[in-house]
Amino acid sequence: MRTKKNWLWGVYVLLLYVMQTSFFPFFSWHGIAPDLLLLFVISFSFLKGPRLGVLAAFAVGLLSDLATGTFFGVATCAKMLVAFFCGHLSEGVYRDSFLLTVTTVTMATMFSYAMTYGVMYALGYHFHLIAHAAGVLFPMLIWNLALTYPVHRGTSWMEAKIKAKDE
């Protein structure tokens, strides 16, 4: 039964990955599209805790790094840190709190942005931070916030279906 659960999660992640890399680029705003895999990591970590969240974030981060074509490992590291934080945060709070999820998505999107562009800046790439944040971070925040609810509900639904099959 354990492999069937993993298979179902894998299909769900693959669906999000395909939507992120194939569907949403058609609706992107100046090349900025949502990070559905980050949204999944947040929701999954809230539901499953830090251990499984970090493990899922590692796998999802590798997919994300393959999709972006930027510095390999940055998205993986960012998603793993977000999963660790969200997993520990979920231990003391109501896990299905949508307000908590929205707040965490906002912070995680900013953290992921800061980590990616911090690495770029450390490697010698120079850009105007305020203009770049206005052109990249804010549209990404809007996308991620708009899609937080569907991804969170989908992840919660998958968890409920898998639990129901176990019983």
DOMAR-38113 format. One record per residue (C-alpha): x, y, z. Coordinates in Angstrom, 2 decimals. Example, Ala and Ser with C-alpha at 12.3 -4.5 7.8 and 13.67 -1.06 7.14 Angstrom:
DOMAR-38113
<rec X="12.30" Y="-4.50" Z="7.80"/>
<rec X="13.67" Y="-1.06" Z="7.14"/>
This chain:
DOMAR-38113
<rec X="0.00" Y="0.00" Z="0.00"/>
<rec X="2.93" Y="2.31" Z="0.69"/>
<rec X="4.09" Y="2.25" Z="-2.95"/>
<rec X="0.57" Y="3.06" Z="-4.13"/>
<rec X="0.52" Y="6.15" Z="-1.86"/>
<rec X="3.88" Y="7.26" Z="-3.22"/>
<rec X="2.67" Y="6.65" Z="-6.76"/>
<rec X="-0.43" Y="8.82" Z="-6.20"/>
<rec X="1.69" Y="11.65" Z="-4.77"/>
<rec X="4.07" Y="11.29" Z="-7.70"/>
<rec X="1.23" Y="11.63" Z="-10.20"/>
<rec X="-0.06" Y="14.72" Z="-8.38"/>
<rec X="3.41" Y="16.33" Z="-8.35"/>
<rec X="3.89" Y="15.45" Z="-12.02"/>
<rec X="0.55" Y="17.10" Z="-12.83"/>
<rec X="1.63" Y="20.28" Z="-11.00"/>
<rec X="5.03" Y="20.16" Z="-12.75"/>
<rec X="3.44" Y="19.84" Z="-16.19"/>
<rec X="1.04" Y="22.69" Z="-15.44"/>
<rec X="3.92" Y="24.87" Z="-14.18"/>
<rec X="6.21" Y="24.21" Z="-17.12"/>
<rec X="3.75" Y="23.73" Z="-19.99"/>
<rec X="0.45" Y="25.43" Z="-19.23"/>
<rec X="1.17" Y="28.53" Z="-17.14"/>
<rec X="3.95" Y="29.93" Z="-19.35"/>
<rec X="1.20" Y="30.75" Z="-21.88"/>
<rec X="-0.42" Y="33.00" Z="-19.27"/>
<rec X="2.76" Y="34.40" Z="-17.76"/>
<rec X="3.22" Y="38.10" Z="-17.23"/>
<rec X="6.57" Y="39.20" Z="-18.73"/>
<rec X="7.83" Y="35.65" Z="-18.30"/>
<rec X="6.76" Y="35.38" Z="-14.65"/>
<rec X="4.60" Y="32.36" Z="-13.83"/>
<rec X="3.52" Y="30.76" Z="-10.55"/>
<rec X="5.67" Y="28.31" Z="-8.64"/>
<rec X="3.18" Y="25.49" Z="-8.14"/>
<rec X="5.86" Y="23.20" Z="-6.79"/>
<rec X="6.65" Y="25.67" Z="-4.00"/>
<rec X="2.94" Y="25.82" Z="-3.16"/>
<rec X="2.83" Y="22.02" Z="-3.04"/>
<rec X="5.87" Y="21.88" Z="-0.74"/>
<rec X="4.22" Y="24.30" Z="1.68"/>
<rec X="0.92" Y="22.42" Z="1.78"/>
<rec X="2.56" Y="18.99" Z="1.94"/>
<rec X="4.85" Y="20.08" Z="4.78"/>
<rec X="1.91" Y="21.43" Z="6.74"/>
<rec X="0.10" Y="18.12" Z="6.35"/>
<rec X="2.98" Y="15.66" Z="6.76"/>
<rec X="5.52" Y="17.43" Z="8.98"/>
<rec X="9.17" Y="18.38" Z="8.52"/>
<rec X="10.71" Y="14.97" Z="7.71"/>
<rec X="8.45" Y="14.01" Z="4.84"/>
<rec X="8.16" Y="17.66" Z="3.81"/>
<rec X="11.92" Y="18.02" Z="3.36"/>
<rec X="12.08" Y="14.72" Z="1.47"/>
<rec X="9.30" Y="15.83" Z="-0.88"/>
<rec X="10.93" Y="19.25" Z="-1.21"/>
<rec X="14.18" Y="17.63" Z="-2.30"/>
<rec X="12.46" Y="15.69" Z="-5.09"/>
<rec X="10.29" Y="18.62" Z="-6.12"/>
<rec X="13.25" Y="21.00" Z="-5.92"/>
<rec X="15.21" Y="18.85" Z="-8.35"/>
<rec X="12.27" Y="18.99" Z="-10.77"/>
<rec X="12.12" Y="22.74" Z="-10.31"/>
<rec X="15.84" Y="23.13" Z="-10.94"/>
<rec X="15.51" Y="21.10" Z="-14.13"/>
<rec X="12.61" Y="23.28" Z="-15.28"/>
<rec X="14.22" Y="26.66" Z="-14.69"/>
<rec X="17.63" Y="26.07" Z="-16.19"/>
<rec X="19.26" Y="28.49" Z="-13.75"/>
<rec X="21.75" Y="27.67" Z="-11.02"/>
<rec X="21.26" Y="24.01" Z="-10.19"/>
<rec X="20.52" Y="23.35" Z="-6.52"/>
<rec X="19.28" Y="26.79" Z="-5.52"/>
<rec X="15.59" Y="25.93" Z="-5.88"/>
<rec X="16.15" Y="22.58" Z="-4.18"/>
<rec X="17.85" Y="24.21" Z="-1.21"/>
<rec X="15.21" Y="26.95" Z="-0.96"/>
<rec X="12.33" Y="24.46" Z="-1.10"/>
<rec X="13.96" Y="22.21" Z="1.49"/>
<rec X="14.42" Y="25.12" Z="3.91"/>
<rec X="10.81" Y="26.22" Z="3.35"/>
<rec X="9.60" Y="22.64" Z="3.96"/>
<rec X="11.60" Y="22.37" Z="7.16"/>
<rec X="10.18" Y="25.66" Z="8.45"/>
<rec X="6.59" Y="24.83" Z="7.42"/>
<rec X="6.79" Y="21.32" Z="8.82"/>
<rec X="7.89" Y="22.59" Z="12.21"/>
<rec X="5.38" Y="25.42" Z="12.10"/>
<rec X="2.56" Y="22.94" Z="11.51"/>
<rec X="3.27" Y="21.05" Z="14.73"/>
<rec X="1.88" Y="23.79" Z="16.95"/>
<rec X="-0.92" Y="25.26" Z="14.85"/>
<rec X="-4.14" Y="24.28" Z="13.14"/>
<rec X="-2.91" Y="22.64" Z="9.93"/>
<rec X="-5.85" Y="23.54" Z="7.73"/>
<rec X="-5.66" Y="27.26" Z="8.51"/>
<rec X="-5.85" Y="29.00" Z="5.16"/>
<rec X="-4.63" Y="32.33" Z="6.61"/>
<rec X="-1.49" Y="30.59" Z="7.85"/>
<rec X="-0.97" Y="29.07" Z="4.41"/>
<rec X="-1.36" Y="32.46" Z="2.68"/>
<rec X="1.07" Y="34.10" Z="5.09"/>
<rec X="3.56" Y="31.30" Z="4.66"/>
<rec X="3.26" Y="31.40" Z="0.86"/>
<rec X="4.04" Y="35.12" Z="0.93"/>
<rec X="7.10" Y="34.60" Z="3.13"/>
<rec X="8.26" Y="31.52" Z="1.20"/>
<rec X="7.97" Y="33.27" Z="-2.17"/>
<rec X="10.03" Y="36.18" Z="-0.86"/>
<rec X="12.58" Y="33.79" Z="0.65"/>
<rec X="12.90" Y="31.80" Z="-2.56"/>
<rec X="13.30" Y="35.02" Z="-4.56"/>
<rec X="15.91" Y="36.35" Z="-2.12"/>
<rec X="17.86" Y="33.11" Z="-2.17"/>
<rec X="17.89" Y="32.83" Z="-5.97"/>
<rec X="18.84" Y="36.43" Z="-6.61"/>
<rec X="21.23" Y="36.51" Z="-3.66"/>
<rec X="23.19" Y="33.71" Z="-5.31"/>
<rec X="23.09" Y="35.56" Z="-8.62"/>
<rec X="24.37" Y="38.75" Z="-6.97"/>
<rec X="27.12" Y="36.81" Z="-5.17"/>
<rec X="28.20" Y="35.39" Z="-8.53"/>
<rec X="28.63" Y="38.86" Z="-10.00"/>
<rec X="25.29" Y="39.51" Z="-11.68"/>
<rec X="24.19" Y="43.07" Z="-11.03"/>
<rec X="20.66" Y="44.43" Z="-11.23"/>
<rec X="18.60" Y="47.17" Z="-9.66"/>
<rec X="16.98" Y="45.42" Z="-6.70"/>
<rec X="13.87" Y="47.62" Z="-6.35"/>
<rec X="13.04" Y="47.58" Z="-10.06"/>
<rec X="13.74" Y="43.87" Z="-10.29"/>
<rec X="11.58" Y="43.10" Z="-7.25"/>
<rec X="8.74" Y="45.14" Z="-8.74"/>
<rec X="9.06" Y="43.34" Z="-12.07"/>
<rec X="9.63" Y="39.80" Z="-10.79"/>
<rec X="8.81" Y="39.36" Z="-7.10"/>
<rec X="5.46" Y="41.13" Z="-7.01"/>
<rec X="3.97" Y="39.38" Z="-10.07"/>
<rec X="5.22" Y="36.06" Z="-8.69"/>
<rec X="3.61" Y="36.84" Z="-5.34"/>
<rec X="0.30" Y="37.64" Z="-7.01"/>
<rec X="0.43" Y="34.41" Z="-9.04"/>
<rec X="1.34" Y="32.30" Z="-6.01"/>
<rec X="-1.32" Y="33.89" Z="-3.80"/>
<rec X="-3.97" Y="33.44" Z="-6.50"/>
<rec X="-3.17" Y="29.73" Z="-6.80"/>
<rec X="-2.55" Y="28.98" Z="-3.11"/>
<rec X="-6.11" Y="27.85" Z="-2.46"/>
<rec X="-6.45" Y="25.41" Z="-5.39"/>
<rec X="-3.07" Y="23.77" Z="-4.70"/>
<rec X="-3.69" Y="23.61" Z="-0.94"/>
<rec X="-7.16" Y="22.13" Z="-1.44"/>
<rec X="-5.79" Y="19.64" Z="-3.98"/>
<rec X="-3.03" Y="18.55" Z="-1.61"/>
<rec X="-5.49" Y="18.24" Z="1.30"/>
<rec X="-7.87" Y="16.28" Z="-0.93"/>
<rec X="-5.09" Y="13.89" Z="-1.96"/>
<rec X="-4.15" Y="13.37" Z="1.68"/>
<rec X="-7.78" Y="12.65" Z="2.61"/>
<rec X="-8.22" Y="10.18" Z="-0.27"/>
<rec X="-5.03" Y="8.34" Z="0.60"/>
<rec X="-6.01" Y="8.15" Z="4.29"/>
<rec X="-9.48" Y="6.87" Z="3.34"/>
<rec X="-7.95" Y="4.09" Z="1.23"/>
<rec X="-5.74" Y="3.05" Z="4.15"/>
<rec X="-8.74" Y="2.51" Z="6.43"/>
